[in-house]
Amino acid sequence: MASLCDMNDNTAAEVASLLAPLPSLQLQEEYFNQLISSRRCHGLLVKHNGTFGKGVYANSEFQEDELILKDEILVGIQHSSNKVDCLVCSFCFRFIGSVEKQIGRKLYFKNMGLSGCCGGGGSESSTSNHNSLPQGVVSSLMNGEMALPHTDKFPLPSPLSCPGGCQEAFYCSGSCAEADWESSHSLLCTGERSESISREARGEFIKHSNETNDIFLLAAKAIAFTILRYRKLKAEHVNKQAKQSVSKQSLLLEAWKPVSVGYKRRWWDCIALPDDVDPSDEGAFRTQIKDLACTSLELLKTAIFDKECEALFSLDIYGNIIGMFELNNLDLVVASPVEDYFLYIDDLPDAEKDKAEEITRPFLDALGDEYSDCCQGTAFFPLQSCMNHSCCPNAKAFKREEDRDGQAVIIALRRISKNEEVTISYIDEELPYEERQALLADYGFTCKCPKCLEDSSVACIITSMFLKP
């Protein structure tokens, strides 16, 4: 079998069609208008300008701290190491189980010498275990045999197992389980009822992703999502007994549309050069990244390849999907109810607090600094990804007290007028001008926001002063 790295020769026309922008700006704007309508955020428009491409604009006035957008995830993952700390719904990323179960799981894994830092790689816990509790107590807490005081104030949905039987995915509701199954998980599940060509190959793909970069899992979700959407569109066309035939390529392009609208560059071309890589070794580094993506793609093809969607398994498509996530993804963050629980105990009246802490204090001491670990991952949000950068943004991603799932929440930082572009900051906008520009260069543009223009002018004046004879 030919290497996947050579597959573009067989499907060059289809790959080019998939990577091409939608045929007209009108079609793009119609697609985004449908998204805006589905999310009930009618105060927004996505439109193009001649200089910076598409952007998000206010279609009505927003006040400071007002909700601008709650954007649903197209594809998202919880970081692999974070699964040790947080049991969440695999589709909406809401915490599930109970406060007791969340605490019990964390202590169980901690007693085993495992601890995950939010969003980071797996590692052994750096916190001393001198406050560890007996395993029997931890198991009783985790299994629901022990109740802590006041946890009824923080009810969580009961976990539902994956319908494919994989024991890797859990859900907060039947609707989330069904939605995840239909959107991607039925192809990526390792359970006996999955549609994977090889559950063993799926396991090898997961293992490779966890050991290298879990962004591959996100790319796999995007491909599985497109395949399943293609199959659904094809079935609907057949069921309608349509008199006019529709080509396979047309159906695949329609299935691919939600992914097609994201800004893309190949991963190995756009990934930032790590600090520990010398600029003289940049070529070798980017070749290494490309080879890593090729290995991942080979493993994914073995698990879920679909001949009718062969173009999706080209290295060029895979690299552009990963590059899209590199450039457009947003951190997925959901606050922990465990943190809220211990804060609630701390705020109780003194007598009630003392009584509760007789029971809860040993658990808090055993958890240590990790008691407040949140759910963290990465996700692609179709509308949020259209928001352009500014170093003096008028909006920000900010979770409010009531935002308890993985949706992106965008809040106004100040008053935003109708027809004004809504902007967010991709970086720490408080950094010095030169550092901001260096970081933004990784996104493929030079920032010319008002703050950068002002800082650039000041830098030019200072430079000219030092250059005077």
C-alpha positions as CSV (number, residue, x, y, z in Angstrom):
1,M,0.0,0.0,0.0
2,A,1.3,3.5,-0.9
3,S,2.3,5.8,1.9
4,L,-0.4,8.3,2.9
5,C,2.3,10.9,2.3
6,D,1.9,10.2,-1.4
7,M,-1.9,10.0,-1.5
8,N,-2.3,13.5,-2.8
9,D,-1.3,12.2,-6.3
10,N,-4.4,10.0,-6.4
11,T,-6.8,12.5,-5.1
12,A,-5.3,15.8,-6.1
13,A,-8.4,17.4,-7.6
14,E,-10.6,16.5,-4.6
15,V,-8.0,17.7,-2.1
16,A,-7.7,21.0,-4.0
17,S,-11.5,21.4,-3.9
18,L,-11.7,20.8,-0.2
19,L,-8.9,23.3,0.6
20,A,-10.4,26.0,-1.7
21,P,-12.6,28.7,-0.1
22,L,-16.3,28.6,-0.6
23,P,-17.1,29.7,-4.2
24,S,-18.4,33.1,-3.1
25,L,-18.4,35.5,-0.2
26,Q,-22.2,35.4,-0.3
27,L,-22.1,31.6,0.4
28,Q,-19.7,32.1,3.3
29,E,-21.8,34.8,4.9
30,E,-25.0,32.7,4.4
31,Y,-23.4,29.9,6.3
32,F,-22.3,32.1,9.2
33,N,-25.7,33.7,9.3
34,Q,-27.2,30.3,9.7
35,L,-24.8,29.6,12.6
36,I,-25.7,33.0,14.2
37,S,-29.4,32.2,14.0
38,S,-28.9,28.7,15.5
39,R,-27.0,30.2,18.5
40,R,-29.6,33.0,18.9
41,C,-26.9,35.7,18.9
42,H,-28.7,38.0,16.5
43,G,-26.6,41.1,17.5
44,L,-23.7,39.8,15.3
45,L,-22.8,39.6,11.7
46,V,-19.8,37.8,10.0
47,K,-18.7,39.8,6.9
48,H,-15.6,40.5,4.9
49,N,-13.6,43.6,4.4
50,G,-11.0,44.1,1.7
51,T,-8.0,44.2,4.0
52,F,-8.3,41.6,6.8
53,G,-10.7,39.0,5.4
54,K,-13.7,38.0,7.5
55,G,-14.5,39.4,10.9
56,V,-17.3,39.6,13.4
57,Y,-19.2,42.8,13.6
58,A,-21.9,44.1,16.0
59,N,-25.3,44.3,14.5
60,S,-26.6,46.1,17.6
61,E,-25.1,48.0,20.5
62,F,-23.4,46.1,23.4
63,Q,-22.7,47.5,26.8
64,E,-19.7,46.8,29.0
65,D,-19.8,43.2,30.5
66,E,-22.7,42.3,28.3
67,L,-22.8,38.8,26.7
68,I,-21.9,38.9,23.1
69,L,-21.8,35.3,22.1
70,K,-22.0,31.7,23.4
71,D,-20.5,29.6,20.7
72,E,-21.0,25.8,20.6
73,I,-18.0,23.5,20.0
74,L,-17.6,22.1,16.5
75,V,-14.9,19.6,17.7
76,G,-13.2,19.6,21.1
77,I,-11.2,17.4,23.4
78,Q,-10.3,17.3,27.1
79,H,-6.5,17.1,27.5
80,S,-5.6,13.5,28.2
81,S,-3.7,14.3,31.5
82,N,-6.7,16.4,32.7
83,K,-8.9,13.3,32.7
84,V,-7.1,12.2,35.9
85,D,-8.4,15.3,37.7
86,C,-11.8,15.9,36.2
87,L,-14.7,13.6,35.2
88,V,-16.7,15.5,32.6
89,C,-19.2,14.9,29.8
90,S,-17.2,13.9,26.7
91,F,-19.5,16.1,24.5
92,C,-20.3,19.3,26.4
93,F,-17.6,19.0,29.1
94,R,-19.9,19.6,32.0
95,F,-18.8,18.0,35.3
96,I,-20.6,14.8,36.1
97,G,-21.0,12.3,38.9
98,S,-21.0,14.1,42.3
99,V,-18.6,16.3,44.3
100,E,-17.8,13.1,46.3
101,K,-16.9,11.2,43.1
102,Q,-14.8,14.1,41.8
103,I,-12.8,14.3,45.0
104,G,-12.5,10.5,45.4
105,R,-11.2,10.1,41.8
106,K,-8.6,12.8,42.3
107,L,-7.4,11.2,45.6
108,Y,-7.4,7.7,44.1
109,F,-5.1,8.7,41.3
110,K,-3.0,10.9,43.6
111,N,-2.5,7.9,45.9
112,M,-1.3,6.0,42.8
113,G,1.3,8.7,42.2
114,L,-0.5,10.2,39.2
115,S,-1.5,13.9,38.9
116,G,-2.4,15.9,35.8
117,C,-1.8,19.6,35.5
118,C,-4.6,21.4,33.7
119,G,-3.8,21.3,30.0
120,G,-0.3,19.9,30.5
121,G,1.3,16.5,30.0
122,G,0.9,13.7,32.5
123,S,3.3,13.7,35.4
124,E,3.8,12.5,38.8
125,S,2.4,14.6,41.6
126,S,4.8,17.2,43.0
127,T,2.7,17.5,46.1
128,S,3.7,15.6,49.2
129,N,1.5,12.6,50.0
130,H,1.9,13.0,53.8
131,N,-1.7,14.0,54.0
132,S,-3.0,11.0,52.0
133,L,-6.1,9.2,53.2
134,P,-6.6,5.4,53.5
135,Q,-7.5,3.8,50.3
136,G,-10.7,2.4,51.8
137,V,-11.9,5.9,52.7
138,V,-11.1,7.2,49.2
139,S,-12.9,4.2,47.5
140,S,-16.0,4.8,49.7
141,L,-16.1,8.4,48.6
142,M,-15.5,7.6,44.9
143,N,-18.1,4.8,44.9
144,G,-20.9,6.9,46.5
145,E,-20.8,5.0,49.8
146,M,-19.8,8.2,51.8
147,A,-21.5,11.6,51.7
148,L,-19.9,14.9,52.6
149,P,-21.9,17.7,54.2
150,H,-23.6,20.3,52.0
151,T,-22.8,18.6,48.7
152,D,-26.5,18.6,47.9
153,K,-26.0,22.3,47.1
154,F,-23.8,21.2,44.1
155,P,-25.8,18.5,42.3
156,L,-24.2,17.0,39.2
157,P,-25.7,14.8,36.5
158,S,-25.1,11.1,36.9
159,P,-22.5,9.7,34.4
160,L,-23.8,7.7,31.4
161,S,-21.5,5.2,29.8
162,C,-20.6,5.4,26.1
163,P,-23.2,3.6,23.9
164,G,-20.4,1.8,22.2
165,G,-19.1,0.3,25.4
166,C,-15.6,1.8,25.3
167,Q,-15.4,2.9,29.0
168,E,-13.4,5.9,27.9
169,A,-16.3,8.4,27.2
170,F,-19.0,9.4,29.7
171,Y,-21.9,11.8,29.3
172,C,-24.2,14.0,31.3
173,S,-27.3,13.0,29.4
174,G,-28.6,10.7,26.7
175,S,-28.8,13.6,24.3
176,C,-25.1,14.4,24.7
177,A,-24.3,10.7,24.3
178,E,-26.3,10.5,21.1
179,A,-25.0,13.7,19.7
180,D,-21.3,12.7,20.3
181,W,-22.0,9.2,18.8
182,E,-23.6,10.7,15.7
183,S,-21.0,13.5,15.2
184,S,-17.7,11.5,15.6
185,H,-17.5,9.0,18.4
186,S,-19.1,6.1,16.6
187,L,-16.0,6.0,14.3
188,L,-13.5,6.7,17.0
189,C,-14.9,4.5,19.9
190,T,-12.9,1.5,20.9
191,G,-15.9,-0.4,22.3
192,E,-17.4,-3.5,20.7
193,R,-20.3,-1.5,19.2
194,S,-18.2,1.0,17.4
195,E,-17.9,1.4,13.7
196,S,-14.1,1.5,13.7
197,I,-12.4,-0.8,11.1
198,S,-10.0,-1.9,13.9
199,R,-10.4,-1.2,17.6
200,E,-6.8,-2.2,18.1
201,A,-5.7,0.4,15.5
202,R,-7.8,3.0,17.2
203,G,-6.0,2.2,20.4
204,E,-2.7,2.6,18.7
205,F,-3.7,6.0,17.3
206,I,-4.8,7.2,20.8
207,K,-1.6,5.9,22.4
208,H,0.5,7.7,19.8
209,S,-1.5,11.0,20.2
210,N,-1.2,10.9,24.0
211,E,2.6,10.3,23.7
212,T,3.2,13.0,21.1
213,N,0.5,15.7,20.8
214,D,-3.2,15.3,21.6
215,I,-4.1,17.8,18.8
216,F,-4.1,14.7,16.6
217,L,-7.2,13.5,18.5
218,L,-8.9,16.8,17.6
219,A,-8.0,16.3,13.9
220,A,-9.3,12.8,14.0
221,K,-12.6,14.1,15.4
222,A,-12.8,16.6,12.5
223,I,-12.3,13.8,9.9
224,A,-14.7,11.5,11.6
225,F,-17.3,14.3,11.8
226,T,-16.9,14.9,8.1
227,I,-17.2,11.2,7.1
228,L,-20.3,10.7,9.2
229,R,-21.9,13.9,7.9
230,Y,-21.1,12.7,4.3
231,R,-22.8,9.4,5.0
232,K,-25.9,11.1,6.4
233,L,-26.2,13.5,3.5
234,K,-25.8,10.6,1.0
235,A,-28.5,8.6,2.8
236,E,-30.9,11.6,2.9
237,H,-30.4,12.1,-0.9
238,V,-31.1,8.4,-1.6
239,N,-34.2,8.4,0.7
240,K,-35.6,11.4,-1.0
241,Q,-35.3,9.4,-4.3
242,A,-34.0,12.5,-5.9
243,K,-34.4,12.6,-9.6
244,Q,-31.3,14.7,-10.0
245,S,-28.1,12.9,-9.1
246,V,-25.6,14.5,-6.9
247,S,-21.9,13.7,-7.2
248,K,-19.9,12.2,-4.4
249,Q,-17.6,15.3,-4.5
250,S,-20.6,17.6,-4.0
251,L,-21.8,15.7,-1.0
252,L,-18.3,15.6,0.4
253,L,-17.8,19.3,0.0
254,E,-21.1,20.0,1.8
255,A,-20.1,17.6,4.6
256,W,-16.8,19.4,4.9
257,K,-18.3,22.9,4.9
258,P,-18.2,23.5,8.7
259,V,-14.5,22.7,8.7
260,S,-13.8,24.5,5.4
261,V,-14.6,27.9,6.8
262,G,-11.7,27.9,9.3
263,Y,-8.5,29.7,8.4
264,K,-5.9,27.1,7.5
265,R,-2.2,26.7,7.0
266,R,-0.3,23.4,7.1
267,W,0.8,22.6,10.6
268,W,4.5,22.2,9.9
269,D,4.5,25.6,8.2
270,C,2.7,27.6,10.9
271,I,3.7,26.0,14.2
272,A,5.9,28.3,16.3
273,L,9.5,27.4,16.5
274,P,10.1,26.3,20.1
275,D,12.6,28.3,22.3
276,D,14.9,25.3,22.5
277,V,15.3,24.9,18.7
278,D,18.0,27.0,17.1
279,P,16.8,29.0,14.1
280,S,19.5,27.3,12.0
281,D,17.7,24.0,12.7
282,E,14.3,25.3,11.7
283,G,14.1,23.2,8.5
284,A,14.9,20.0,10.2
285,F,12.4,20.8,12.9
286,R,9.6,21.4,10.4
287,T,10.4,18.2,8.6
288,Q,10.3,16.3,11.9
289,I,6.8,17.8,12.6
290,K,5.6,16.8,9.1
291,D,6.9,13.2,9.6
292,L,5.1,13.1,13.0
293,A,1.8,14.1,11.3
294,C,2.4,11.5,8.6
295,T,2.8,8.7,11.2
296,S,-0.3,9.8,13.0
297,L,-2.3,9.8,9.8
298,E,-1.1,6.3,8.9
299,L,-2.4,5.1,12.3
300,L,-5.7,6.9,11.8
301,K,-6.3,5.5,8.3
302,T,-5.8,2.0,9.6
303,A,-8.6,2.6,12.2
304,I,-11.3,4.5,10.2
305,F,-10.4,4.8,6.5
306,D,-13.4,5.3,4.2
307,K,-12.7,4.9,0.4
308,E,-15.5,7.3,-0.6
309,C,-13.9,10.0,1.6
310,E,-10.3,9.1,0.6
311,A,-9.3,12.7,0.0
312,L,-9.8,13.5,3.8
313,F,-6.8,11.1,4.5
314,S,-4.3,13.1,2.4
315,L,-1.4,14.5,4.4
316,D,-2.2,18.0,3.0
317,I,-5.7,17.9,4.4
318,Y,-4.5,16.5,7.7
319,G,-1.8,19.1,8.0
320,N,-4.3,21.9,7.2
321,I,-6.8,20.6,9.8
322,I,-4.1,20.6,12.5
323,G,-2.8,24.0,11.4
324,M,-6.4,25.4,11.6
325,F,-6.5,24.3,15.2
326,E,-3.1,25.7,15.9
327,L,-4.2,29.1,14.6
328,N,-7.8,29.2,15.6
329,N,-8.4,27.0,18.6
330,L,-9.5,28.4,22.0
331,D,-8.7,26.9,25.4
332,L,-11.6,24.9,26.7
333,V,-12.1,25.7,30.4
334,V,-14.9,24.6,32.8
335,A,-14.7,25.6,36.4
336,S,-14.6,22.8,39.0
337,P,-17.6,22.3,41.4
338,V,-15.0,21.0,43.9
339,E,-13.5,24.4,44.2
340,D,-17.0,25.9,44.6
341,Y,-17.8,23.4,47.2
342,F,-14.8,24.1,49.5
343,L,-15.3,27.9,49.1
344,Y,-18.9,27.3,50.2
345,I,-17.8,25.5,53.3
346,D,-15.3,28.3,54.0
347,D,-18.1,30.9,53.8
348,L,-20.4,29.1,56.3
349,P,-21.2,30.7,59.7
350,D,-18.5,29.9,62.2
351,A,-20.4,27.2,64.1
352,E,-21.7,25.4,61.0
353,K,-18.3,25.8,59.3
354,D,-16.4,24.2,62.2
355,K,-18.8,21.3,62.2
356,A,-18.5,20.7,58.5
357,E,-14.7,21.1,58.5
358,E,-14.3,18.4,61.0
359,I,-15.3,16.1,58.1
360,T,-14.0,18.0,55.0
361,R,-10.7,19.3,56.2
362,P,-8.8,16.0,55.8
363,F,-10.0,15.7,52.2
364,L,-9.0,19.3,51.5
365,D,-5.6,18.7,53.0
366,A,-5.1,15.5,51.1
367,L,-6.0,17.3,47.8
368,G,-3.5,20.0,48.4
369,D,-3.2,22.7,45.8
370,E,-4.9,20.6,43.1
371,Y,-8.3,20.9,44.8
372,S,-9.4,23.6,42.4
373,D,-8.2,22.0,39.1
374,C,-10.6,22.8,36.3
375,C,-11.5,20.9,33.2
376,Q,-9.1,22.0,30.4
377,G,-8.8,21.1,26.8
378,T,-8.9,22.6,23.4
379,A,-11.7,23.2,20.9
380,F,-12.6,24.8,17.6
381,F,-15.5,27.3,17.8
382,P,-16.8,28.3,14.3
383,L,-18.0,31.9,15.2
384,Q,-15.4,32.7,17.8
385,S,-12.6,31.7,15.4
386,C,-13.8,34.5,13.0
387,M,-13.0,37.2,15.6
388,N,-9.9,39.1,14.6
389,H,-7.1,40.2,17.0
390,S,-6.5,43.5,18.6
391,C,-4.0,44.5,21.3
392,C,-6.7,46.9,22.5
393,P,-9.7,44.5,22.2
394,N,-13.3,45.4,22.9
395,A,-14.2,41.8,24.0
396,K,-12.8,38.8,25.7
397,A,-13.4,35.1,26.3
398,F,-14.7,34.9,29.9
399,K,-16.7,32.3,31.7
400,R,-19.4,33.6,34.1
401,E,-20.7,31.9,37.2
402,E,-23.5,30.3,35.2
403,D,-21.4,29.0,32.4
404,R,-20.8,25.4,33.3
405,D,-20.1,23.7,30.0
406,G,-17.5,24.0,27.3
407,Q,-19.1,26.6,25.1
408,A,-17.0,29.7,24.3
409,V,-18.4,32.8,26.1
410,I,-17.5,36.2,24.7
411,I,-18.1,39.3,26.9
412,A,-17.9,43.0,26.0
413,L,-15.0,44.8,27.6
414,R,-16.5,48.2,26.9
415,R,-19.4,49.7,25.0
416,I,-19.4,48.4,21.4
417,S,-21.3,50.5,18.8
418,K,-23.4,49.0,16.0
419,N,-21.3,48.1,12.9
420,E,-18.1,48.1,15.1
421,E,-15.9,45.1,14.7
422,V,-15.8,42.8,17.7
423,T,-12.1,42.0,18.5
424,I,-10.4,39.8,21.0
425,S,-6.7,39.4,21.9
426,Y,-4.9,36.3,20.9
427,I,-2.0,37.0,23.2
428,D,-1.2,38.9,26.4
429,E,-1.8,42.4,25.2
430,E,0.2,43.9,28.1
431,L,3.4,42.6,26.7
432,P,5.9,45.1,25.2
433,Y,5.4,46.0,21.5
434,E,8.3,43.9,20.2
435,E,7.2,40.8,22.1
436,R,3.6,41.2,20.9
437,Q,4.6,41.4,17.3
438,A,6.9,38.4,17.6
439,L,4.1,36.3,19.0
440,L,1.6,37.5,16.5
441,A,4.0,36.7,13.6
442,D,3.2,33.0,14.4
443,Y,-0.4,33.7,13.4
444,G,0.8,35.0,10.0
445,F,0.2,38.7,10.3
446,T,1.6,42.0,11.5
447,C,-0.7,43.7,14.0
448,K,-1.7,47.3,13.1
449,C,-4.2,48.0,15.8
450,P,-4.3,51.5,17.4
451,K,-2.1,50.4,20.2
452,C,0.5,48.9,17.9
453,L,0.5,51.9,15.6
454,E,1.1,54.1,18.6
455,D,3.8,51.9,20.1
456,S,5.5,51.6,16.7
457,S,5.6,55.4,16.4
458,V,7.1,55.7,19.9
459,A,9.7,53.0,19.1
460,C,10.6,54.8,15.8
461,I,11.1,58.1,17.7
462,I,13.3,56.5,20.3
463,T,15.3,54.6,17.7
464,S,15.9,57.8,15.7
465,M,17.1,59.6,18.8
466,F,19.7,57.0,19.4
467,L,20.8,57.0,15.8
468,K,21.4,60.8,15.7
469,P,25.1,61.6,15.4
